[in-house]
Amino acid sequence: MNISVTGAAGLIGKNIVKKLALKGHKVKAMDFREKFNRDQKYIKFLKDKNVEIIFGSILNKENCKKLVNDSNLIIHLAAVLGVKNTEKKRKYCLNVNFDGTKNIIKLIKGKKKRIIFASSSEVYGEPEKNPIDENSKLNGKSIYAISKILSEKEIIKNSKKGKNFTYTILRFFNTYGEDQVAQFLIPKFINNVKKKKSLIINGNGNQLRGYLYVDDVVDGIYSVLNKLDISKNKIYNLGNSSEVFNIYQVAKKILKLSKSKNKIFFKINFKGSDRNKNREIFFRISDCSLAKKQLNFRPKVKLETGLKRMLKKDIYYDNWIYR
Ligand SMILES: NC(=O)c1ccc[n+]([C@@H]2O[C@H](COP(=O)([O-])OP(=O)(O)OC[C@H]3O[C@@H](n4cnc5c(N)ncnc54)[C@H](O)[C@@H]3O)[C@@H](O)[C@H]2O)c1
């Protein structure tokens, strides 16, 4: 299959591109040049596997044309994320996440193409009930959540208008993995352990989550390729609710696995943190029974295994690119 991936130098992008190329698909990968250049091993892999690299932004229409023209499937992952980042750059977040998606929609309209869109559990906001299934109310309030809700609606609206393209929307829940940058919770804790700094928890640490390792997300995305009929015009949650931890337990686990004596501190009122109490989601557990039934989605990697893998790697803060 001819497949294009946006956000191809990000955590999920890199890993899905690698899987697609290894499985023999013809792949195009788009992201910013600087982002690709941070990982020379990845660039070498892309060259060895004849993956076409498109350097640049999804806000550039020429780039999008090059990306989409001869592809049957577009895996659209490019987005601005990060709590502080998106709230500080609200307009930019909306621009990339929503207008960028509209750019892709315009190019696939009227064509027999499938878009797999990376949405997020953030669209549910603080859920009315847990576990959260796909029919739960969309209650996301952050600009990031709004950008994802608007994008989902735009995709569905255009596809319904008989525009001939089909979609599969995947709502990822808390994903982590080796390529994730230190702005996110797990890499931030691990980075602090390595730098012998304390781990800071915003709030009381009771925030509940299931953590999904990147390989499992990649398997979830890949399963859509094998189930194009059943997954046509569907929305799926992809999360891991087989193990649920609060943030304090995650912090303690990381200290234990790294045999670290670092301390854990709480910022009970989120004071001076990059998080805002009103934006925090306190309990978030996914109901993935639809993906389990229709895509055979079964997360395999336990948090402890994922953390051990991450502890072996260097972790960096991202210099976010705004362009
Ligand atoms: N990681 C998670 O926990 C999580 C959870 C829910 C949803 N998602 C969604 O999954 C997708 C991938 O997330 P990720 O964790 O790999 O994030 P990431 O930040 O590692 O990757 C996103 C990539 O998009 C690229 N990008 C940003 N703006 C761009 C633009 N204008 N043009 C081209 N590329 C651009 C970035 O350079 C980056 O490499 C995103 O859409 C994200 O919203 C992620």
The ligand as an SDF file (V2000), in Angstrom:
LIG
                    3D

 44 48  0  0  0  0  0  0  0  0999 V2000
    1.5940   10.9560   22.9380 N   0  0  0  0  0  0  0  0  0  0  0  0
    0.3690   10.9170   23.4430 C   0  0  0  0  0  0  0  0  0  0  0  0
    0.1690   10.6380   24.6270 O   0  0  0  0  0  0  0  0  0  0  0  0
   -0.8190   11.2290   22.5750 C   0  0  0  0  0  0  0  0  0  0  0  0
   -2.0830   11.0710   23.1390 C   0  0  0  0  0  0  0  0  0  0  0  0
   -3.1800   11.3740   22.3700 C   0  0  0  0  0  0  0  0  0  0  0  0
   -3.0520   11.7870   21.0630 C   0  0  0  0  0  0  0  0  0  0  0  0
   -1.8160   11.9250   20.5430 N   0  0  0  0  0  0  0  0  0  0  0  0
   -1.7370   12.4150   19.1520 C   0  0  0  0  0  0  0  0  0  0  0  0
   -0.9160   11.5420   18.3830 O   0  0  0  0  0  0  0  0  0  0  0  0
   -0.2000   12.2820   17.4120 C   0  0  0  0  0  0  0  0  0  0  0  0
    1.2920   11.9860   17.5310 C   0  0  0  0  0  0  0  0  0  0  0  0
    1.7100   12.3340   18.8390 O   0  0  0  0  0  0  0  0  0  0  0  0
    3.1890   12.0980   19.3620 P   0  0  0  0  0  0  0  0  0  0  0  0
    3.0940   11.6670   20.7750 O   0  0  0  0  0  0  0  0  0  0  0  0
    3.9500   11.2920   18.3910 O   0  0  0  0  0  0  0  0  0  0  0  0
    3.7020   13.6060   19.3940 O   0  0  0  0  0  0  0  0  0  0  0  0
    5.0750   14.2470   18.8950 P   0  0  0  0  0  0  0  0  0  0  0  0
    5.0960   15.6580   19.3610 O   0  0  0  0  0  0  0  0  0  0  0  0
    6.1900   13.3630   19.2670 O   0  0  0  0  0  0  0  0  0  0  0  0
    4.8900   14.2220   17.3260 O   0  0  0  0  0  0  0  0  0  0  0  0
    4.1690   15.1780   16.6120 C   0  0  0  0  0  0  0  0  0  0  0  0
    5.0070   15.5600   15.4110 C   0  0  0  0  0  0  0  0  0  0  0  0
    4.2630   16.4930   14.6360 O   0  0  0  0  0  0  0  0  0  0  0  0
    5.2020   17.3810   14.0790 C   0  0  0  0  0  0  0  0  0  0  0  0
    4.5740   18.6310   13.6980 N   0  0  0  0  0  0  0  0  0  0  0  0
    4.1090   19.6130   14.4850 C   0  0  0  0  0  0  0  0  0  0  0  0
    3.6600   20.6330   13.7460 N   0  0  0  0  0  0  0  0  0  0  0  0
    3.8470   20.2800   12.4450 C   0  0  0  0  0  0  0  0  0  0  0  0
    3.5930   20.9200   11.2290 C   0  0  0  0  0  0  0  0  0  0  0  0
    3.0620   22.1350   11.1710 N   0  0  0  0  0  0  0  0  0  0  0  0
    3.9220   20.2850   10.0890 N   0  0  0  0  0  0  0  0  0  0  0  0
    4.4810   19.0450   10.1210 C   0  0  0  0  0  0  0  0  0  0  0  0
    4.7380   18.3780   11.2610 N   0  0  0  0  0  0  0  0  0  0  0  0
    4.4340   18.9990   12.4150 C   0  0  0  0  0  0  0  0  0  0  0  0
    6.2180   17.6170   15.1950 C   0  0  0  0  0  0  0  0  0  0  0  0
    7.4470   18.1350   14.6880 O   0  0  0  0  0  0  0  0  0  0  0  0
    6.3250   16.2330   15.7910 C   0  0  0  0  0  0  0  0  0  0  0  0
    7.4240   15.5160   15.2800 O   0  0  0  0  0  0  0  0  0  0  0  0
   -0.5600   13.7460   17.6340 C   0  0  0  0  0  0  0  0  0  0  0  0
   -1.5720   14.1150   16.7270 O   0  0  0  0  0  0  0  0  0  0  0  0
   -1.0960   13.7850   19.0460 C   0  0  0  0  0  0  0  0  0  0  0  0
   -2.0150   14.8270   19.2160 O   0  0  0  0  0  0  0  0  0  0  0  0
   -0.6900   11.6540   21.2610 C   0  0  0  0  0  0  0  0  0  0  0  0
  1  2  1  0
  2  3  2  0
  2  4  1  0
  4  5  1  0
  4 44  2  0
  5  6  2  0
  6  7  1  0
  7  8  2  0
  8  9  1  0
  8 44  1  0
  9 10  1  0
  9 42  1  0
 10 11  1  0
 11 12  1  0
 11 40  1  0
 12 13  1  0
 13 14  1  0
 14 15  2  0
 14 16  1  0
 14 17  1  0
 17 18  1  0
 18 19  2  0
 18 20  1  0
 18 21  1  0
 21 22  1  0
 22 23  1  0
 23 24  1  0
 23 38  1  0
 24 25  1  0
 25 26  1  0
 25 36  1  0
 26 27  1  0
 26 35  1  0
 27 28  2  0
 28 29  1  0
 29 30  1  0
 29 35  2  0
 30 31  1  0
 30 32  2  0
 32 33  1  0
 33 34  2  0
 34 35  1  0
 36 37  1  0
 36 38  1  0
 38 39  1  0
 40 41  1  0
 40 42  1  0
 42 43  1  0
M  CHG  2   8   1  16  -1
M  END
$$$$
